[in-house]
């Protein structure tokens, strides 16, 4: 059945989901704050700024008017950087009671340590159906038709199945679960670990080091997520281990790229200035550090990434710090 779907954010992933939804037969409105980008998408049928490789179907209409994008939408996908979500939600016009909010952003609010689901509840009210859509998914590979599996997590099983049915199409397969906390934190904290993995390779270290980093990174993610109420099974699945492996090893990973450049000695300001899209892990690192400290949790990789990003510590010193920690049992 054809649905009206609003996608708020015309970056790579928002554009890719707009293409997939249109291919599945839905009417899609893609919102960008930039009127020139919206105009060029409508006229040229490509997103020349973020995803030039794919033709955008005629079922997708771009706009810079938020009210127009949200009008009569049954699904509203939040595809902007996580640090802008709260203010954006405050600009929303009233939504239908049945409208489902779907977050595809992967981050934690730096000022409060809150996940996207908590921000949505605060701003839009607790009765609104919320789904977190997450998992290992590079936008370019999805629109190129490569098989991809992700997760729709919600406490509302009907909402999760609705997103599953509406957005699963050909090469995109969506599973459901009820663990919103684990799915959100798995997708967010893995960006911190991806920066660490990039730092590892950028400083000239090899596969042994990256494998160790991923494995111990998963332990940190699980430690924090379990403390916040997540299920271990979620962290071993697509939204946890799957997304972690992809982001730590894939050449298309923005967070891994940031780490690689840091490992080569390039200053963070210079790296960020040369990027076209946001690397969520930069701000999420500080938020995760704050969450861990608040909970009294040991997260050594996160601590070292934070020290490199914010305290001027060198990558080589961070690696030495991790390797000189007291010996202990693995579990």
N, C-alpha and C positions, 0 to 999 in steps of 0.2 A: 504494500500500500504506500502511495506517495505521501511523504511528510514534508512539512516546512521546517527546515533546519537553519538555525543561525549559528555562524561561527565567528566569534569575537576575537580577532587577531589574524592578520594576513601574513604571518611569517611562513616559514617552510612547512611546519607541521599543520598549522591551520589551513594553509592552501592545499596540502596533500589530502587532508580529511574532507575538504570541500570537493575535491576532485573525486574521491572515493564515493562520497555520499551522492554526488550527481550521477556517477556511473551506475549507482544502485537504483536510480530512478527518482531521487528526491529533488525538491526545489530548495536551493541553497542560497542564503544571503551571507556574503563574506564581508565582515566589517574591518575597515582600516581607518585609523585616525587621520591618515594622510589622504586628502582628496585626490591628489595627483596619482597616487598609486591605485586607488579605486577606479579612477577614470581610465588609466592605462590597462587595467585588467579587463574592464568592460569592452574597450575598443580593440585591444590587441590579442585578447584571450590568452595571455601569459602573465605570470608574475615576474616581471623583469628584474626585480630587486632580490627576491629570495628563492625562486624555484623556476629558473628559466627553461628547464629541460622538458616541461610538460605543457601540453595544450589544455586550457581550462574549458570544460564543457559549457554549452550555452545555458544549461540549467543553473549555473552559478552566476549570481548578480552581486557585484561588489558595490559597497557604499561606505561613505564616511559618516553617515547619519545613524547613530545608535538606535534611535527609536524605530527607524525603518527596518533595521536588521532584525530587531526583536519582535516585530509585529507578527502576531499569530504563530510564532514558532513553537513547535512541540518539543524540540530539543534546542538548548542553548549551550554551545561548546565554548568553554573559556580556554583560549589558546594564546594568551598574552603572557609575558614574563610574570612570575608569581609575585614579584614585589609591586606590581601595578594593579593586582586583582582587587584589593579593597576599595581603592578610589574608583575603579571602573564600575564595580557593583553599585556604588553609591549613585552613579549616573544612570542606572537602569530605570526605564519606565516600568510601570506596574506590569507584571506578567500574569498570564493565566494560571490558575491554581494547579492545572495539570502539567504545566511546563516543567520539564526535567532539566536541571543544571548538570552539565557534564564537564568536569575539569580534565584537561589534558596538559595542564601546566605542572611542572615538576620542581617544587621548591617549598621552602618554609619561610614564613614572614620573619624578617630579621629583627624587627622591633619587638615582636611579641612571642616568637617561637611557635606561632600557630600554623597549622596545616590549612590547605585551601578549604577543606570541608568545614573547618571551624570558622573561617572567615565568612564563608557563604551563610552559615547558620546565624552568625552575628548580624550580618548586614541585611539578608533577605528573610530571615525568620527560620525557626527550627522545623516547620512543617513542610518545607520545600524538599521534594525528592532530589537527591544528590547522587551522582555516580562519578567515580574516579576511573578514568580510562588511561591505562599505563602498561608499559611492557617494552620489550626490545624492538624499536621501530624507527629506523632512519627514514625520513620523508622521501628522499630520492628513490630509495629501493621500493617503498610502498607504491608510489605512483608508476614505477617502472614495471609493476606486476610481479615482483618477487614475493614468494610466500612469506607471510608475516603473521605471528600470533601474539595477541595482547590480551589484557584482562579488563573487564568492566566490573568494578567493585562497588557494592552498595548495600546498605542495611535494608533497603527496599528491593526485594527480590524481583518484583514486577518491573521496576525501573531498570534494574540491571539487564533483565531479559529484553526489555524494549530496546535499549541501546545495542545489545548483542544482535538482535534481529534487524534493526534498522541500518546498522553500519557494517555488519559482516557482509563481504561481497567478494567473490572470486578469490583473489590472493590474500585478502585480509580476514583472518579467523579470530573471533573474539570469544573468550571464555568468561565465565562469571564467577565471582565469589562474594562473600559477605564481609570481608576483612578490609574495610576502608583504611584503617590506621596502617596496617602492614603494607598495603598497596601504595599509599601516599608516601610513607617514609622510605620504602624500598626504592621508589622512583626518584626521591629527592636526595637521599644520602649517597646513592651511587654516583652522583655527580661530583661529590667531594672525593670519592675514591678514584674517579676517572682523572681528576686533576693530579692525584698522587701517582697514578699509573703513567700519566704523561710525563711527569717529573722524572720518573724512573727511566723511561726510554730516552727522554731528552738529554739526560745526563750520561747516556752511553751504556747503561746497564741492560742486561739481556733478558731472555725468556724466563729463566729461573726466578729472577727478581720480580717480574711482572706476575708470575703465577703465585708467588708468595704474597704479593701485595693484594691481589684479588681475593685470595682465600682469607687472609686476615682482615681485609676490608669487609667481607661478608660477615665475619664474626662481629665486627663493630656495628654494622647495620642491624644485625639480629639482636645484639645486646640492647641497643637503644629502642628498637621497635617493640621488642618484648616488654621492655619497661613501660612503654606507652600503651600496651594492651594488644599488640599484634599477635598473630598466630605464626608459629615457626614455619608451618607448611607454606604460607604465603611467601616468606623470604627465600624458600627453596625453589619457588616457581618462577613464572615469567616476569612478574613485577619485582622480584628480588634478584635471584641469581642470573636469570636470563638477561635482564636489563643491565646488570652490573658487568657481565662478561662483554656484552656488545659495546657499552660505553667506554670500557677500559681498553678495548683492543681494536675497535673499529676506526678506520681512517676518517670517517665522516663525523666523528665525535668532536664537538666544539670544546667540551671540558677537557678532554684528553689533549687537544691541540694547545690549550692554555698551559697545561702542565708541561708539555714538550718544550714550548717556548721558554718557560721559566727554567727548565732543566738546561737549556742552552745559554742561560744567562741574560735573557731579554727581560727588561723591566715590565711589570704588570701593566702600567699605564700605556706603554707603547703597544703591548699585545692587544689590549682592549680597543685602543684607538683604531687598529687595523682590522677589526672584526665587523662583519655585517649584521650579526645577530648576537643575542645575549648568551653568555655561558652561565647558566643558572648556578653552577657550583661555587662561583666566586662569593656571592652573597650567602648562599646556603651554608657554606663552611662556617661562617660566623654564627648563624642561627643554630646549627647543629652543635657547635662548641658550647653555646649558651645552654641548650637543652641538656647536654651531657653534664655540664657543671652543676646545673640545677638538680639533676637526678643523682649526682655523685657517681657517675659512670666513668670508667676508664676507656678512653678512645684515643689511643696514641697516634694513629694515622691522622685522624682529624686534627689533633693538636699540632702536628707538624705541618700540615697543609695550611692551617690558620697562621702559624708562625711565619711561613714563607710568604703568604699573601699579604699579611697585615703588619708583621713585626720586623720585616727586613732580614729574616734568617735566610741563609743560603740553602739551596737544595742539597748540596753535599753535606752540610751540617745537619740537615733534617734526616737524611739517610743514615748518617753516623749515629744520630740520636736513637733512631729506631733499632739499629743493629746492636747497640750497646745496652739495651734495656735488660734488666735482670732476667735470667733464664727461668722458665716456668713450664708447667704442664700445658698441653695444647687446649684442652677443654676446661 
